[in-house]
Amino acid sequence: MLNSIKALTDEHSVILKALEILNVIDVNTDNIQDIKIIIDFMKNFVDNCHHVKEEKVLFDFFRT
């Protein structure tokens, strides 16, 4: 269980870093591809992978 929580907190650090980058990146046509990559990461990794892991770990924890 602790390994799962550690993995999730490590992922949170990566997600926060991506959000920090989005917060400071200059929005212009030169950076549009970088912005798209970060948004794609948020949609695909966060929604489809990270949240699934959170639900599994937390639901398993609360069931016990």
PyMOL Python script that loads the backbone (N, CA, C, O; Angstrom):
from pymol import cmd

cmd.read_pdbstr("""\
ATOM      1  N   MET A   1       0.822  -1.205   0.000  1.00  0.00           N
ATOM      2  CA  MET A   1       0.000   0.000   0.000  1.00  0.00           C
ATOM      3  C   MET A   1       0.865   1.268   0.000  1.00  0.00           C
ATOM      4  O   MET A   1       0.575   2.229  -0.712  1.00  0.00           O
ATOM      5  N   LEU A   2       1.924   1.252   0.806  1.00  0.00           N
ATOM      6  CA  LEU A   2       2.782   2.434   0.864  1.00  0.00           C
ATOM      7  C   LEU A   2       3.473   2.699  -0.467  1.00  0.00           C
ATOM      8  O   LEU A   2       3.665   3.856  -0.841  1.00  0.00           O
ATOM      9  N   ASN A   3       3.849   1.648  -1.185  1.00  0.00           N
ATOM     10  CA  ASN A   3       4.454   1.830  -2.510  1.00  0.00           C
ATOM     11  C   ASN A   3       3.473   2.489  -3.469  1.00  0.00           C
ATOM     12  O   ASN A   3       3.858   3.335  -4.276  1.00  0.00           O
ATOM     13  N   SER A   4       2.206   2.100  -3.381  1.00  0.00           N
ATOM     14  CA  SER A   4       1.177   2.692  -4.248  1.00  0.00           C
ATOM     15  C   SER A   4       0.986   4.161  -3.932  1.00  0.00           C
ATOM     16  O   SER A   4       0.861   4.986  -4.837  1.00  0.00           O
ATOM     17  N   ILE A   5       0.962   4.489  -2.655  1.00  0.00           N
ATOM     18  CA  ILE A   5       0.790   5.887  -2.255  1.00  0.00           C
ATOM     19  C   ILE A   5       2.007   6.705  -2.670  1.00  0.00           C
ATOM     20  O   ILE A   5       1.864   7.842  -3.120  1.00  0.00           O
ATOM     21  N   LYS A   6       3.190   6.143  -2.526  1.00  0.00           N
ATOM     22  CA  LYS A   6       4.414   6.832  -2.951  1.00  0.00           C
ATOM     23  C   LYS A   6       4.377   7.096  -4.460  1.00  0.00           C
ATOM     24  O   LYS A   6       4.729   8.186  -4.911  1.00  0.00           O
ATOM     25  N   ALA A   7       3.956   6.110  -5.223  1.00  0.00           N
ATOM     26  CA  ALA A   7       3.858   6.286  -6.679  1.00  0.00           C
ATOM     27  C   ALA A   7       2.870   7.399  -7.023  1.00  0.00           C
ATOM     28  O   ALA A   7       3.132   8.213  -7.908  1.00  0.00           O
ATOM     29  N   LEU A   8       1.742   7.434  -6.327  1.00  0.00           N
ATOM     30  CA  LEU A   8       0.744   8.476  -6.588  1.00  0.00           C
ATOM     31  C   LEU A   8       1.278   9.859  -6.225  1.00  0.00           C
ATOM     32  O   LEU A   8       1.059  10.818  -6.964  1.00  0.00           O
ATOM     33  N   THR A   9       1.973   9.970  -5.098  1.00  0.00           N
ATOM     34  CA  THR A   9       2.509  11.281  -4.721  1.00  0.00           C
ATOM     35  C   THR A   9       3.611  11.718  -5.690  1.00  0.00           C
ATOM     36  O   THR A   9       3.745  12.906  -5.980  1.00  0.00           O
ATOM     37  N   ASP A  10       4.397  10.766  -6.187  1.00  0.00           N
ATOM     38  CA  ASP A  10       5.391  11.103  -7.213  1.00  0.00           C
ATOM     39  C   ASP A  10       4.699  11.619  -8.474  1.00  0.00           C
ATOM     40  O   ASP A  10       5.150  12.585  -9.089  1.00  0.00           O
ATOM     41  N   GLU A  11       3.606  10.969  -8.848  1.00  0.00           N
ATOM     42  CA  GLU A  11       2.842  11.418 -10.021  1.00  0.00           C
ATOM     43  C   GLU A  11       2.257  12.801  -9.779  1.00  0.00           C
ATOM     44  O   GLU A  11       2.200  13.617 -10.699  1.00  0.00           O
ATOM     45  N   HIS A  12       1.821  13.074  -8.554  1.00  0.00           N
ATOM     46  CA  HIS A  12       1.301  14.406  -8.236  1.00  0.00           C
ATOM     47  C   HIS A  12       2.372  15.469  -8.474  1.00  0.00           C
ATOM     48  O   HIS A  12       2.073  16.557  -8.967  1.00  0.00           O
ATOM     49  N   SER A  13       3.608  15.157  -8.126  1.00  0.00           N
ATOM     50  CA  SER A  13       4.703  16.106  -8.351  1.00  0.00           C
ATOM     51  C   SER A  13       4.875  16.406  -9.837  1.00  0.00           C
ATOM     52  O   SER A  13       5.085  17.556 -10.222  1.00  0.00           O
ATOM     53  N   VAL A  14       4.786  15.383 -10.660  1.00  0.00           N
ATOM     54  CA  VAL A  14       4.916  15.568 -12.110  1.00  0.00           C
ATOM     55  C   VAL A  14       3.744  16.390 -12.649  1.00  0.00           C
ATOM     56  O   VAL A  14       3.932  17.276 -13.483  1.00  0.00           O
ATOM     57  N   ILE A  15       2.545  16.095 -12.173  1.00  0.00           N
ATOM     58  CA  ILE A  15       1.349  16.827 -12.609  1.00  0.00           C
ATOM     59  C   ILE A  15       1.458  18.295 -12.214  1.00  0.00           C
ATOM     60  O   ILE A  15       1.158  19.179 -13.016  1.00  0.00           O
ATOM     61  N   LEU A  16       1.886  18.557 -10.983  1.00  0.00           N
ATOM     62  CA  LEU A  16       2.047  19.942 -10.532  1.00  0.00           C
ATOM     63  C   LEU A  16       3.101  20.674 -11.355  1.00  0.00           C
ATOM     64  O   LEU A  16       2.940  21.858 -11.649  1.00  0.00           O
ATOM     65  N   LYS A  17       4.171  19.989 -11.728  1.00  0.00           N
ATOM     66  CA  LYS A  17       5.205  20.604 -12.556  1.00  0.00           C
ATOM     67  C   LYS A  17       4.630  20.994 -13.922  1.00  0.00           C
ATOM     68  O   LYS A  17       4.919  22.076 -14.433  1.00  0.00           O
ATOM     69  N   ALA A  18       3.826  20.122 -14.505  1.00  0.00           N
ATOM     70  CA  ALA A  18       3.191  20.431 -15.790  1.00  0.00           C
ATOM     71  C   ALA A  18       2.282  21.651 -15.656  1.00  0.00           C
ATOM     72  O   ALA A  18       2.250  22.505 -16.542  1.00  0.00           O
ATOM     73  N   LEU A  19       1.547  21.732 -14.553  1.00  0.00           N
ATOM     74  CA  LEU A  19       0.673  22.887 -14.327  1.00  0.00           C
ATOM     75  C   LEU A  19       1.483  24.165 -14.118  1.00  0.00           C
ATOM     76  O   LEU A  19       1.089  25.234 -14.585  1.00  0.00           O
ATOM     77  N   GLU A  20       2.606  24.057 -13.422  1.00  0.00           N
ATOM     78  CA  GLU A  20       3.479  25.224 -13.240  1.00  0.00           C
ATOM     79  C   GLU A  20       3.988  25.732 -14.587  1.00  0.00           C
ATOM     80  O   GLU A  20       4.032  26.938 -14.830  1.00  0.00           O
ATOM     81  N   ILE A  21       4.367  24.810 -15.448  1.00  0.00           N
ATOM     82  CA  ILE A  21       4.853  25.200 -16.778  1.00  0.00           C
ATOM     83  C   ILE A  21       3.743  25.895 -17.558  1.00  0.00           C
ATOM     84  O   ILE A  21       3.977  26.926 -18.189  1.00  0.00           O
ATOM     85  N   LEU A  22       2.537  25.334 -17.516  1.00  0.00           N
ATOM     86  CA  LEU A  22       1.407  25.974 -18.206  1.00  0.00           C
ATOM     87  C   LEU A  22       1.145  27.366 -17.656  1.00  0.00           C
ATOM     88  O   LEU A  22       0.756  28.271 -18.395  1.00  0.00           O
ATOM     89  N   ASN A  23       1.354  27.532 -16.377  1.00  0.00           N
ATOM     90  CA  ASN A  23       1.088  28.813 -15.730  1.00  0.00           C
ATOM     91  C   ASN A  23       2.055  29.911 -16.185  1.00  0.00           C
ATOM     92  O   ASN A  23       1.685  31.084 -16.223  1.00  0.00           O
ATOM     93  N   VAL A  24       3.282  29.538 -16.527  1.00  0.00           N
ATOM     94  CA  VAL A  24       4.276  30.557 -16.871  1.00  0.00           C
ATOM     95  C   VAL A  24       4.596  30.634 -18.360  1.00  0.00           C
ATOM     96  O   VAL A  24       5.258  31.574 -18.801  1.00  0.00           O
ATOM     97  N   ILE A  25       4.141  29.670 -19.129  1.00  0.00           N
ATOM     98  CA  ILE A  25       4.482  29.658 -20.555  1.00  0.00           C
ATOM     99  C   ILE A  25       3.788  30.818 -21.271  1.00  0.00           C
ATOM    100  O   ILE A  25       2.624  31.125 -21.013  1.00  0.00           O
ATOM    101  N   ASP A  26       4.519  31.439 -22.157  1.00  0.00           N
ATOM    102  CA  ASP A  26       3.980  32.538 -22.951  1.00  0.00           C
ATOM    103  C   ASP A  26       3.074  31.956 -24.035  1.00  0.00           C
ATOM    104  O   ASP A  26       3.508  31.174 -24.881  1.00  0.00           O
ATOM    105  N   VAL A  27       1.817  32.356 -23.985  1.00  0.00           N
ATOM    106  CA  VAL A  27       0.859  31.814 -24.949  1.00  0.00           C
ATOM    107  C   VAL A  27       0.990  32.594 -26.256  1.00  0.00           C
ATOM    108  O   VAL A  27       0.532  33.730 -26.377  1.00  0.00           O
ATOM    109  N   ASN A  28       1.622  31.952 -27.215  1.00  0.00           N
ATOM    110  CA  ASN A  28       1.731  32.524 -28.554  1.00  0.00           C
ATOM    111  C   ASN A  28       1.921  31.384 -29.543  1.00  0.00           C
ATOM    112  O   ASN A  28       2.050  30.222 -29.157  1.00  0.00           O
ATOM    113  N   THR A  29       1.936  31.728 -30.794  1.00  0.00           N
ATOM    114  CA  THR A  29       2.003  30.681 -31.816  1.00  0.00           C
ATOM    115  C   THR A  29       3.310  29.897 -31.768  1.00  0.00           C
ATOM    116  O   THR A  29       3.353  28.752 -32.216  1.00  0.00           O
ATOM    117  N   ASP A  30       4.379  30.492 -31.233  1.00  0.00           N
ATOM    118  CA  ASP A  30       5.654  29.773 -31.126  1.00  0.00           C
ATOM    119  C   ASP A  30       5.579  28.633 -30.110  1.00  0.00           C
ATOM    120  O   ASP A  30       6.299  27.643 -30.233  1.00  0.00           O
ATOM    121  N   ASN A  31       4.722  28.771 -29.123  1.00  0.00           N
ATOM    122  CA  ASN A  31       4.637  27.786 -28.043  1.00  0.00           C
ATOM    123  C   ASN A  31       3.406  26.889 -28.122  1.00  0.00           C
ATOM    124  O   ASN A  31       3.177  26.079 -27.224  1.00  0.00           O
ATOM    125  N   ILE A  32       2.630  27.017 -29.157  1.00  0.00           N
ATOM    126  CA  ILE A  32       1.362  26.288 -29.220  1.00  0.00           C
ATOM    127  C   ILE A  32       1.574  24.773 -29.165  1.00  0.00           C
ATOM    128  O   ILE A  32       0.775  24.067 -28.549  1.00  0.00           O
ATOM    129  N   GLN A  33       2.626  24.265 -29.792  1.00  0.00           N
ATOM    130  CA  GLN A  33       2.876  22.820 -29.774  1.00  0.00           C
ATOM    131  C   GLN A  33       3.218  22.349 -28.360  1.00  0.00           C
ATOM    132  O   GLN A  33       2.773  21.282 -27.936  1.00  0.00           O
ATOM    133  N   ASP A  34       4.005  23.140 -27.634  1.00  0.00           N
ATOM    134  CA  ASP A  34       4.335  22.789 -26.244  1.00  0.00           C
ATOM    135  C   ASP A  34       3.079  22.764 -25.377  1.00  0.00           C
ATOM    136  O   ASP A  34       2.905  21.876 -24.543  1.00  0.00           O
ATOM    137  N   ILE A  35       2.222  23.735 -25.583  1.00  0.00           N
ATOM    138  CA  ILE A  35       0.972  23.797 -24.823  1.00  0.00           C
ATOM    139  C   ILE A  35       0.100  22.587 -25.145  1.00  0.00           C
ATOM    140  O   ILE A  35      -0.490  21.988 -24.245  1.00  0.00           O
ATOM    141  N   LYS A  36       0.020  22.232 -26.411  1.00  0.00           N
ATOM    142  CA  LYS A  36      -0.767  21.057 -26.811  1.00  0.00           C
ATOM    143  C   LYS A  36      -0.221  19.783 -26.174  1.00  0.00           C
ATOM    144  O   LYS A  36      -0.994  18.916 -25.765  1.00  0.00           O
ATOM    145  N   ILE A  37       1.097  19.663 -26.085  1.00  0.00           N
ATOM    146  CA  ILE A  37       1.707  18.474 -25.473  1.00  0.00           C
ATOM    147  C   ILE A  37       1.331  18.379 -23.997  1.00  0.00           C
ATOM    148  O   ILE A  37       0.996  17.300 -23.507  1.00  0.00           O
ATOM    149  N   ILE A  38       1.386  19.494 -23.296  1.00  0.00           N
ATOM    150  CA  ILE A  38       1.038  19.480 -21.872  1.00  0.00           C
ATOM    151  C   ILE A  38      -0.437  19.165 -21.687  1.00  0.00           C
ATOM    152  O   ILE A  38      -0.794  18.389 -20.801  1.00  0.00           O
ATOM    153  N   ILE A  39      -1.292  19.747 -22.501  1.00  0.00           N
ATOM    154  CA  ILE A  39      -2.727  19.468 -22.403  1.00  0.00           C
ATOM    155  C   ILE A  39      -3.005  18.002 -22.723  1.00  0.00           C
ATOM    156  O   ILE A  39      -3.833  17.368 -22.068  1.00  0.00           O
ATOM    157  N   ASP A  40      -2.326  17.470 -23.715  1.00  0.00           N
ATOM    158  CA  ASP A  40      -2.472  16.054 -24.050  1.00  0.00           C
ATOM    159  C   ASP A  40      -2.041  15.176 -22.872  1.00  0.00           C
ATOM    160  O   ASP A  40      -2.705  14.188 -22.557  1.00  0.00           O
ATOM    161  N   PHE A  41      -0.950  15.530 -22.235  1.00  0.00           N
ATOM    162  CA  PHE A  41      -0.488  14.810 -21.044  1.00  0.00           C
ATOM    163  C   PHE A  41      -1.564  14.839 -19.957  1.00  0.00           C
ATOM    164  O   PHE A  41      -1.864  13.814 -19.345  1.00  0.00           O
ATOM    165  N   MET A  42      -2.135  16.008 -19.725  1.00  0.00           N
ATOM    166  CA  MET A  42      -3.152  16.141 -18.676  1.00  0.00           C
ATOM    167  C   MET A  42      -4.382  15.298 -19.017  1.00  0.00           C
ATOM    168  O   MET A  42      -4.924  14.614 -18.150  1.00  0.00           O
ATOM    169  N   LYS A  43      -4.814  15.345 -20.254  1.00  0.00           N
ATOM    170  CA  LYS A  43      -6.001  14.578 -20.650  1.00  0.00           C
ATOM    171  C   LYS A  43      -5.739  13.079 -20.583  1.00  0.00           C
ATOM    172  O   LYS A  43      -6.530  12.328 -20.013  1.00  0.00           O
ATOM    173  N   ASN A  44      -4.642  12.655 -21.160  1.00  0.00           N
ATOM    174  CA  ASN A  44      -4.392  11.221 -21.283  1.00  0.00           C
ATOM    175  C   ASN A  44      -3.823  10.597 -20.021  1.00  0.00           C
ATOM    176  O   ASN A  44      -4.380   9.629 -19.503  1.00  0.00           O
ATOM    177  N   PHE A  45      -2.740  11.129 -19.529  1.00  0.00           N
ATOM    178  CA  PHE A  45      -2.128  10.520 -18.357  1.00  0.00           C
ATOM    179  C   PHE A  45      -2.972  10.742 -17.106  1.00  0.00           C
ATOM    180  O   PHE A  45      -3.302   9.792 -16.396  1.00  0.00           O
ATOM    181  N   VAL A  46      -3.319  11.991 -16.841  1.00  0.00           N
ATOM    182  CA  VAL A  46      -4.027  12.294 -15.596  1.00  0.00           C
ATOM    183  C   VAL A  46      -5.407  11.649 -15.589  1.00  0.00           C
ATOM    184  O   VAL A  46      -5.757  10.952 -14.636  1.00  0.00           O
ATOM    185  N   ASP A  47      -6.180  11.867 -16.620  1.00  0.00           N
ATOM    186  CA  ASP A  47      -7.548  11.342 -16.636  1.00  0.00           C
ATOM    187  C   ASP A  47      -7.602   9.828 -16.806  1.00  0.00           C
ATOM    188  O   ASP A  47      -8.381   9.156 -16.130  1.00  0.00           O
ATOM    189  N   ASN A  48      -6.788   9.293 -17.697  1.00  0.00           N
ATOM    190  CA  ASN A  48      -6.914   7.874 -18.044  1.00  0.00           C
ATOM    191  C   ASN A  48      -6.024   6.941 -17.237  1.00  0.00           C
ATOM    192  O   ASN A  48      -6.277   5.737 -17.197  1.00  0.00           O
ATOM    193  N   CYS A  49      -5.009   7.457 -16.607  1.00  0.00           N
ATOM    194  CA  CYS A  49      -4.076   6.586 -15.886  1.00  0.00           C
ATOM    195  C   CYS A  49      -4.026   6.937 -14.398  1.00  0.00           C
ATOM    196  O   CYS A  49      -4.309   6.093 -13.546  1.00  0.00           O
ATOM    197  N   HIS A  50      -3.671   8.168 -14.094  1.00  0.00           N
ATOM    198  CA  HIS A  50      -3.479   8.565 -12.701  1.00  0.00           C
ATOM    199  C   HIS A  50      -4.766   8.458 -11.882  1.00  0.00           C
ATOM    200  O   HIS A  50      -4.762   7.879 -10.796  1.00  0.00           O
ATOM    201  N   HIS A  51      -5.837   8.998 -12.383  1.00  0.00           N
ATOM    202  CA  HIS A  51      -7.095   8.945 -11.630  1.00  0.00           C
ATOM    203  C   HIS A  51      -7.573   7.514 -11.431  1.00  0.00           C
ATOM    204  O   HIS A  51      -8.151   7.192 -10.393  1.00  0.00           O
ATOM    205  N   VAL A  52      -7.341   6.667 -12.404  1.00  0.00           N
ATOM    206  CA  VAL A  52      -7.709   5.249 -12.273  1.00  0.00           C
ATOM    207  C   VAL A  52      -6.911   4.615 -11.135  1.00  0.00           C
ATOM    208  O   VAL A  52      -7.461   3.873 -10.321  1.00  0.00           O
ATOM    209  N   LYS A  53      -5.621   4.909 -11.086  1.00  0.00           N
ATOM    210  CA  LYS A  53      -4.788   4.384  -9.997  1.00  0.00           C
ATOM    211  C   LYS A  53      -5.268   4.904  -8.646  1.00  0.00           C
ATOM    212  O   LYS A  53      -5.364   4.144  -7.682  1.00  0.00           O
ATOM    213  N   GLU A  54      -5.570   6.202  -8.577  1.00  0.00           N
ATOM    214  CA  GLU A  54      -6.056   6.775  -7.317  1.00  0.00           C
ATOM    215  C   GLU A  54      -7.316   6.061  -6.848  1.00  0.00           C
ATOM    216  O   GLU A  54      -7.430   5.673  -5.685  1.00  0.00           O
ATOM    217  N   GLU A  55      -8.243   5.897  -7.753  1.00  0.00           N
ATOM    218  CA  GLU A  55      -9.496   5.243  -7.379  1.00  0.00           C
ATOM    219  C   GLU A  55      -9.251   3.824  -6.905  1.00  0.00           C
ATOM    220  O   GLU A  55      -9.828   3.403  -5.903  1.00  0.00           O
ATOM    221  N   LYS A  56      -8.413   3.086  -7.597  1.00  0.00           N
ATOM    222  CA  LYS A  56      -8.143   1.707  -7.200  1.00  0.00           C
ATOM    223  C   LYS A  56      -7.479   1.652  -5.828  1.00  0.00           C
ATOM    224  O   LYS A  56      -7.906   0.888  -4.963  1.00  0.00           O
ATOM    225  N   VAL A  57      -6.450   2.448  -5.626  1.00  0.00           N
ATOM    226  CA  VAL A  57      -5.729   2.431  -4.349  1.00  0.00           C
ATOM    227  C   VAL A  57      -6.639   2.887  -3.220  1.00  0.00           C
ATOM    228  O   VAL A  57      -6.699   2.244  -2.171  1.00  0.00           O
ATOM    229  N   LEU A  58      -7.342   3.986  -3.425  1.00  0.00           N
ATOM    230  CA  LEU A  58      -8.180   4.518  -2.349  1.00  0.00           C
ATOM    231  C   LEU A  58      -9.387   3.638  -2.078  1.00  0.00           C
ATOM    232  O   LEU A  58      -9.734   3.415  -0.918  1.00  0.00           O
ATOM    233  N   PHE A  59     -10.033   3.135  -3.116  1.00  0.00           N
ATOM    234  CA  PHE A  59     -11.179   2.254  -2.898  1.00  0.00           C
ATOM    235  C   PHE A  59     -10.751   0.978  -2.202  1.00  0.00           C
ATOM    236  O   PHE A  59     -11.439   0.500  -1.300  1.00  0.00           O
ATOM    237  N   ASP A  60      -9.612   0.416  -2.613  1.00  0.00           N
ATOM    238  CA  ASP A  60      -9.110  -0.785  -1.945  1.00  0.00           C
ATOM    239  C   ASP A  60      -8.798  -0.494  -0.479  1.00  0.00           C
ATOM    240  O   ASP A  60      -9.076  -1.315   0.395  1.00  0.00           O
ATOM    241  N   PHE A  61      -8.223   0.669  -0.216  1.00  0.00           N
ATOM    242  CA  PHE A  61      -7.883   1.045   1.156  1.00  0.00           C
ATOM    243  C   PHE A  61      -9.139   1.182   2.016  1.00  0.00           C
ATOM    244  O   PHE A  61      -9.184   0.670   3.135  1.00  0.00           O
ATOM    245  N   PHE A  62     -10.147   1.862   1.503  1.00  0.00           N
ATOM    246  CA  PHE A  62     -11.355   2.101   2.292  1.00  0.00           C
ATOM    247  C   PHE A  62     -12.214   0.852   2.445  1.00  0.00           C
ATOM    248  O   PHE A  62     -13.023   0.765   3.369  1.00  0.00           O
ATOM    249  N   ARG A  63     -12.047  -0.110   1.551  1.00  0.00           N
ATOM    250  CA  ARG A  63     -12.786  -1.364   1.668  1.00  0.00           C
ATOM    251  C   ARG A  63     -12.266  -2.231   2.809  1.00  0.00           C
ATOM    252  O   ARG A  63     -13.001  -3.039   3.377  1.00  0.00           O
ATOM    253  N   THR A  64     -10.993  -2.053   3.136  1.00  0.00           N
ATOM    254  CA  THR A  64     -10.405  -2.907   4.180  1.00  0.00           C
ATOM    255  C   THR A  64     -10.667  -2.384   5.563  1.00  0.00           C
ATOM    256  O   THR A  64     -10.237  -2.990   6.544  1.00  0.00           O
TER     257      THR A  64
END
""", "prot")
cmd.dss("prot")
cmd.show_as("cartoon", "prot")
cmd.util.cbc("prot")
cmd.orient("prot")
